[in-house]
Amino acid sequence: MRGHDMYAGVPVTVVMPTYNEAANLPRMAEAVLGLPVDGLHLKIVDDSSPDGTGRIAEELAEKYNGDGRWRMSVLHRTEKDGLGRAYVAGMSAALAEGAGYVLQMDADGSHPVEAVPRMLGTALASGVGLVIGSRYVEGGALDEEWGRHRVLLSRFANRYARAVLGTKIRDITAGFNLWSAQALRDVDLATLDSAGYSFQVELKYKAVRAGHSAVEIPIRFEERTEGVSKMNLATQIESALVPLRLRLRSRRS
């Protein structure tokens, strides 16, 4: 099977959390909804962005749903309480709406949109519960604009989490992930504790413990072109503590 036929009848929801991404969202929506995946739906999860991202998302949804197809939707949240909470809300909604696969994707352009069909094809061919767009397998790369400090911090965070949790996933902190609906149901999203970026680690770890395999495919991770990073000291501290907490709990269970 080639092209559209390969993905025919496969409902895929791209969950994209946003906070002050007004400058990025229009081009991201155009790129995602222009992919050769007929069953693809884009769900924006906006945390009441003061820059009007939620309003822009609604306007884009009206535009892309104008042909009678339900291609884009917006979930408005009333508070900004962490990336993990936003993802849980969006993923839970996607599962309730019948998604067969759910893709996590940033709104800032750092994740390569063109890799989505390859990730879906890998999932369909292998039957795994998780496909990771990985920076740290052979062929993966980081944008040259990343400073040495950020590169070292990112690599250390991955090695640290892998060592503590005893996992073979090379990019366990990755945020560009394709999940089967069954993997997300087996994890039980409502039980996840992490609010910030460490959500990525917790979800992968629990999915593997639930018996799901992961495949990593190489991507080039780009620097955002508009806006500022949401990473702060609090999220870095949480990211350091979560692997330890997960390991301790697994020993008790």
C-alpha positions in Angstrom: 0.0 0.0 0.0 1.3 3.5 -0.8 0.3 7.1 -0.1 -3.2 7.7 1.2 -4.2 4.1 0.9 -1.7 3.0 3.6 -3.5 5.2 6.2 -7.1 4.9 4.9 -9.5 4.4 7.7 -7.0 5.0 10.5 -8.2 7.8 12.8 -5.3 9.7 14.1 -5.6 12.7 16.4 -2.7 15.2 16.8 -2.9 16.7 20.3 -1.1 20.1 20.4 -1.1 22.0 23.7 -0.7 25.8 23.3 0.1 28.8 25.5 0.9 32.0 23.7 1.5 30.4 20.3 -0.5 32.9 18.2 2.5 33.5 15.9 3.1 29.8 15.3 -0.3 28.2 15.2 -1.6 29.2 11.7 1.5 27.7 9.9 1.5 24.6 12.1 -2.2 23.9 11.5 -1.6 24.3 7.7 1.3 21.9 7.8 -0.3 19.3 9.9 -3.6 19.3 8.1 -1.8 19.2 4.7 -0.3 15.8 5.5 -1.3 12.8 3.3 -3.2 11.1 6.1 -6.9 11.1 5.4 -8.0 10.2 8.9 -6.0 12.9 10.7 -7.6 15.4 13.1 -5.8 18.3 14.9 -6.9 19.0 18.5 -5.6 22.2 20.0 -5.5 22.3 23.9 -5.3 26.0 24.8 -4.6 27.1 28.4 -6.4 30.5 28.1 -3.5 32.1 26.3 -3.5 35.9 26.8 -2.1 36.5 23.3 -5.4 35.2 21.7 -4.1 31.8 20.6 -7.5 30.2 21.6 -9.4 32.7 19.4 -7.1 32.0 16.5 -7.5 28.3 17.0 -11.3 28.6 16.8 -11.0 30.7 13.6 -8.7 28.0 12.1 -11.1 25.3 13.1 -13.9 27.0 11.4 -11.8 27.4 8.2 -10.6 23.8 8.1 -14.0 22.3 9.0 -15.7 24.3 6.3 -15.7 21.5 3.8 -18.0 19.4 6.0 -15.1 17.3 7.4 -14.3 17.4 11.1 -10.6 18.1 10.8 -9.8 20.4 13.7 -11.1 21.1 17.2 -10.2 23.3 20.2 -10.3 22.4 23.8 -10.2 25.4 26.1 -8.9 25.1 29.6 -9.4 27.8 32.2 -6.0 27.5 33.9 -2.4 26.8 33.1 -1.4 24.0 35.3 1.3 22.2 33.3 2.0 20.5 30.0 1.2 17.1 31.4 -2.3 18.1 32.5 -3.0 19.7 29.1 -1.9 16.5 27.3 -4.1 14.3 29.6 -7.1 16.5 28.8 -6.4 16.4 25.0 -5.6 12.7 24.9 -8.6 11.7 27.0 -10.8 13.7 24.6 -9.2 12.1 21.6 -9.8 8.6 23.0 -13.4 9.4 23.8 -13.9 10.6 20.2 -12.6 7.3 18.8 -9.0 8.0 17.9 -7.0 4.9 17.0 -3.7 6.7 17.4 -2.8 9.9 19.3 0.2 12.0 18.4 1.9 14.4 20.8 3.3 17.5 19.0 4.6 20.9 20.0 3.1 24.0 18.5 6.4 25.8 18.2 7.7 24.1 15.0 10.4 22.1 16.8 8.9 18.7 15.7 9.2 17.9 12.0 5.7 17.6 10.6 6.9 15.6 7.6 7.9 12.8 10.0 4.3 12.0 11.0 3.5 9.7 8.1 6.7 7.8 8.8 5.8 7.4 12.4 2.3 6.2 11.6 3.6 3.8 9.0 6.1 2.4 11.6 3.3 1.9 14.1 1.0 0.1 11.6 3.8 -2.1 10.3 5.2 -3.1 13.7 2.1 -3.1 15.9 4.0 -1.4 18.8 2.2 0.8 21.2 4.6 3.7 20.9 6.7 5.3 18.2 9.1 8.0 19.4 10.5 10.8 17.2 14.0 10.5 18.7 16.9 12.9 18.8 19.3 10.4 20.2 19.2 7.4 17.9 21.4 7.1 14.9 20.4 9.7 12.4 18.7 12.0 15.0 20.0 15.5 15.5 19.5 18.8 17.4 19.4 22.2 15.8 22.8 23.9 15.7 21.3 26.9 17.4 21.0 25.0 20.6 23.7 26.2 23.0 26.2 23.8 24.5 24.6 24.1 27.9 21.2 23.1 26.6 22.6 20.2 24.6 24.5 18.9 27.7 21.4 19.3 29.9 19.2 17.5 27.5 21.6 14.6 27.1 22.2 14.4 30.8 18.4 14.4 31.5 17.9 11.4 29.2 20.9 9.4 30.6 19.8 10.1 34.1 16.2 9.0 33.6 17.4 5.9 31.7 19.8 4.9 34.4 17.3 5.5 37.2 14.4 3.7 35.5 16.4 1.0 33.8 14.9 1.6 30.4 16.5 1.2 26.9 14.6 4.1 25.4 17.3 6.5 24.2 15.1 9.6 24.1 12.8 9.1 27.1 12.2 12.8 27.5 11.1 13.2 23.9 7.8 15.1 23.3 7.1 13.9 19.8 5.4 10.6 20.3 2.7 8.5 18.5 0.6 6.3 20.8 -1.8 3.5 20.0 -5.2 4.0 21.7 -4.7 0.7 23.5 -1.4 1.8 25.0 -3.0 5.0 26.4 -5.9 3.0 27.9 -3.6 0.5 29.5 -1.6 3.3 31.2 -4.8 5.0 32.4 -4.1 8.6 31.9 -6.1 9.7 34.9 -3.5 8.1 37.2 -0.5 10.1 35.9 1.0 12.5 38.5 3.4 14.6 36.5 2.2 18.1 35.6 5.2 19.4 33.6 7.7 18.1 31.1 8.4 15.0 33.2 5.0 13.8 32.0 6.9 12.5 28.9 9.0 10.3 31.1 6.2 9.0 33.3 3.9 8.1 30.4 6.6 6.1 28.5 7.8 4.3 31.6 4.3 3.2 32.6 3.5 2.1 29.0 6.5 -0.1 28.9 5.7 -1.5 32.3 2.2 -2.2 31.0 3.8 -4.4 28.3 4.0 -2.1 25.3 7.0 -1.9 23.1 8.5 1.3 21.8 10.3 2.0 18.5 12.5 5.1 18.0 12.9 6.8 14.6 15.4 9.6 14.1 14.3 13.2 13.7 15.9 16.5 13.6 14.7 18.7 16.5 14.5 22.3 15.4 14.8 25.5 17.5 11.5 27.4 17.8 11.3 30.4 15.4 8.7 32.4 17.3 7.9 32.9 21.1 9.9 31.7 24.1 10.4 28.3 25.8 8.1 27.3 28.6 10.9 25.5 30.5 11.7 27.0 33.9 13.5 26.0 37.1 10.4 24.4 38.6 9.9 22.1 35.7 13.6 21.1 35.7 13.4 20.2 39.4 10.2 18.1 38.8 12.0 16.4 35.9 14.8 15.4 38.2 12.5 14.0 40.9 10.0 12.1 38.8 12.3 9.2 37.8 13.3 8.6 41.4 9.6 8.6 42.5 8.6 6.2 39.7 11.5 3.8 40.5 10.6 3.8 44.2 6.9 3.1 43.5 7.8 0.3 41.1 9.9 -1.4 43.8 6.9 -1.3 46.2 4.4 -2.7 43.7 
